[in-house]
Amino acid sequence: MVQIIIKTVALSKKYVVEQNIVEALKNFSMVINEEDFVAISGPSGAGKTTLLNILGGLDRPSSGEVLIRDTKLNELSEDKLAAFRCTNIGYVFQAYNLISTLTAEENIKFAMEIAGSYGEKNDQRALDLLKLVRLEDRAKHLPSQLSGGEQQRVAFARALAKDPPIILADEPTGNLDEKTALEIMNILKTLKEKRKTIIVATHDQLISDLANTRIRMLNGEIV
C-alpha cells in the first residue's frame, strides 16, 4: 500500500527585499509518497531552494502546512524541529557546507554527534558511508584537500549519517563537470535502490530522467 510521507498544503513564503515583497512560494500544495524519487526543475528564482528549505525544516513558511507523515513541521518548536530534522532528513547543499577544519570522516561523525550519537560505532559508520561514496581513501583529508566532486560526495555521506528516510538535494551536480556529475548520479541511483525518498532540485536532465516524479516550478508555483 502506498504511504504518503510528505504533504504540503497551500504553502506560501514571502520575503522583504529592499522594501519590496517577494513571494517565493504561492499556494503550493503537493503530495510525495514513500520511496518516490522527485526531480524539481525550473529557472533560477522559481522557488526550488525555498521549497527544499521548508521541507527540510531549515525555514518556515509564511502560511500553509508541511506534514512529514503525521508531524506538522510548522507546529514544532525550534528545538523539536532540529531534533526531528536530525533523524528524518538528510540535506545535501549545492555549496557542500562542509566544516573546513574537520576531515571528511570527522564531518560525517559530527552529524551523528549533533543527533546524539557517540562512540566507536560512529567511526565504523563514517567509514562505511565513505566506502558507499567511494572515498574511503580520503577519510583523513580536509575539504580544502578534496575536489568539488569529492566534497559533494562527502556531503552525501554526511546526509546519510543517521540513515534518514528522506534525502533532499539542492542542485547536487550544479557545480560539477560531466564526469563528476555522473559519480553523483551513481550515488543517487544507489539511494534509490535503498528505497530512500529523494527530492532533488536540479537543472540536470539526467537526474530528471532518473526520477519517477517530475515537478516543474515557475514563480513559486507548479506549472
C-alpha positions in Angstrom: 0.0 0.0 0.0 1.3 3.4 -1.0 2.1 5.6 2.0 2.3 9.4 1.9 5.5 10.7 3.5 5.4 14.4 2.7 2.3 16.7 2.2 2.3 20.4 1.7 -0.9 22.4 2.0 -1.2 25.9 0.5 2.4 26.9 1.3 3.3 30.5 0.9 6.7 32.1 1.6 7.3 35.9 1.4 10.5 37.8 1.8 11.0 41.6 2.0 13.9 42.6 -0.3 14.7 46.4 -0.4 11.2 47.2 0.8 9.6 45.0 -1.9 7.7 41.9 -1.1 9.0 38.8 -3.0 6.6 35.8 -3.0 8.9 32.8 -3.4 6.1 30.2 -3.0 2.4 30.8 -3.8 -0.3 28.5 -2.5 2.0 25.5 -3.1 0.4 22.1 -2.5 1.8 18.6 -3.3 2.0 15.0 -2.1 5.1 12.8 -2.1 4.9 9.1 -1.4 7.4 6.9 0.4 10.3 5.8 -1.9 9.4 8.4 -4.5 12.3 10.0 -6.4 11.2 13.5 -7.2 13.0 15.9 -9.5 12.1 19.6 -9.2 13.1 21.8 -12.1 12.6 25.4 -13.1 14.6 28.5 -13.8 16.6 30.3 -11.1 14.2 32.2 -8.8 11.4 29.7 -9.4 11.3 28.8 -5.7 13.1 25.4 -5.7 15.6 26.1 -2.9 12.9 27.8 -0.8 10.7 24.7 -1.1 13.6 22.4 -0.1 14.5 24.6 2.8 10.9 24.5 4.1 10.6 20.7 3.5 13.8 20.2 5.4 12.8 22.3 8.3 15.5 24.9 7.7 13.0 27.6 7.0 9.3 28.2 7.9 6.5 29.1 5.6 4.7 32.4 5.8 1.5 30.4 5.7 0.3 26.9 5.0 1.4 23.5 6.3 4.2 20.9 5.9 3.4 17.4 7.1 6.0 14.6 7.2 4.0 11.6 8.0 1.8 12.9 10.8 4.2 15.5 12.1 3.3 19.2 11.3 6.7 20.9 11.0 5.3 24.4 11.4 3.9 23.4 14.8 7.3 22.3 16.2 9.5 24.4 18.4 13.0 25.2 17.1 14.5 22.5 19.4 12.0 19.9 18.4 12.3 20.8 14.8 16.1 20.4 14.9 15.8 17.0 16.6 13.2 15.9 14.0 15.4 17.1 11.2 18.5 15.2 12.5 16.8 11.8 12.4 14.4 12.1 9.5 16.0 14.3 6.9 19.4 14.4 5.1 20.2 17.6 3.3 22.8 18.0 0.5 23.6 21.6 -0.2 24.8 22.9 -3.6 27.7 24.6 -1.8 28.6 21.4 0.1 28.7 23.3 3.5 31.4 21.0 5.0 33.2 22.2 8.1 36.6 23.3 6.8 38.6 22.4 9.9 37.2 18.8 10.0 38.3 15.9 7.9 35.9 14.0 5.7 35.4 11.4 8.4 35.0 14.0 11.1 32.4 15.9 9.1 30.3 12.7 9.0 30.8 11.9 12.6 29.9 15.4 13.6 26.5 15.0 12.0 26.0 11.9 14.1 27.1 13.7 17.3 24.6 16.5 16.7 21.9 13.8 16.5 23.1 12.5 19.9 25.1 9.5 18.8 28.6 9.0 20.2 31.2 6.2 20.5 33.2 3.8 18.4 30.2 2.8 16.3 30.4 6.3 14.7 33.9 5.5 13.4 32.7 2.4 11.6 29.5 4.1 10.3 31.6 7.0 8.9 34.0 4.6 7.1 31.0 2.6 5.7 29.5 5.8 4.3 32.8 6.9 2.8 33.0 3.5 1.1 29.5 3.9 -0.2 30.6 7.1 -2.0 34.0 5.6 -2.9 36.1 7.9 -0.8 37.4 5.7 2.0 41.0 6.7 0.9 40.1 10.3 1.6 38.8 9.9 5.2 41.6 12.0 6.8 41.5 14.7 4.1 40.2 18.2 4.9 37.7 19.8 2.5 40.4 22.0 1.1 42.3 18.9 0.0 39.3 17.5 -1.9 38.0 18.3 -5.3 34.5 19.8 -5.7 33.1 16.4 -6.7 34.7 14.7 -3.7 33.3 17.3 -1.3 29.9 16.8 -2.8 30.2 13.0 -2.2 31.3 13.6 1.4 28.2 15.9 1.7 26.0 12.9 0.6 27.7 10.6 3.1 27.1 13.2 5.8 23.4 13.5 4.8 23.2 9.7 5.3 24.9 9.7 8.7 21.7 8.9 10.7 20.1 6.8 7.9 17.2 9.3 7.4 14.3 8.1 5.3 14.2 11.4 3.3 17.1 12.9 1.3 16.9 16.5 0.0 19.5 17.7 -2.5 19.8 21.2 -4.0 21.5 21.2 -7.4 23.9 18.4 -6.4 25.6 18.4 -9.9 25.3 22.2 -10.5 29.0 23.0 -9.8 30.5 19.8 -11.2 31.9 18.7 -14.6 30.2 16.0 -16.5 32.4 13.1 -15.3 32.0 14.1 -11.7 28.3 14.7 -12.1 28.0 11.0 -13.3 29.5 9.9 -10.0 26.8 11.8 -8.1 24.2 10.2 -10.4 25.5 6.8 -9.3 25.1 7.8 -5.6 21.5 8.8 -6.3 20.9 5.5 -8.1 22.2 3.7 -5.0 20.0 5.7 -2.7 17.0 4.9 -5.0 17.8 1.2 -4.7 18.0 1.6 -0.9 14.4 2.9 -1.1 15.0 6.4 0.2 12.6 9.1 -0.5 14.6 11.5 -2.7 13.8 15.1 -3.6 16.2 16.9 -5.9 16.2 20.4 -7.2 18.0 20.2 -10.4 18.7 21.6 -13.9 20.3 18.2 -14.9 18.2 16.3 -17.4 19.9 13.0 -16.4 18.7 13.4 -12.8 15.2 14.2 -14.1 15.3 11.1 -16.2 16.2 9.0 -13.1 13.2 10.4 -11.2 9.7 8.7 -11.2 8.0 12.1 -10.4 8.9 15.4 -12.0 7.7 18.8 -10.9 8.4 22.0 -12.8 8.2 25.3 -11.0 7.8 28.8 -12.1 7.4 31.9 -10.0 6.7 29.8 -6.8 4.1 27.6 -8.4 3.8 24.2 -10.0 3.4 24.5 -13.8 
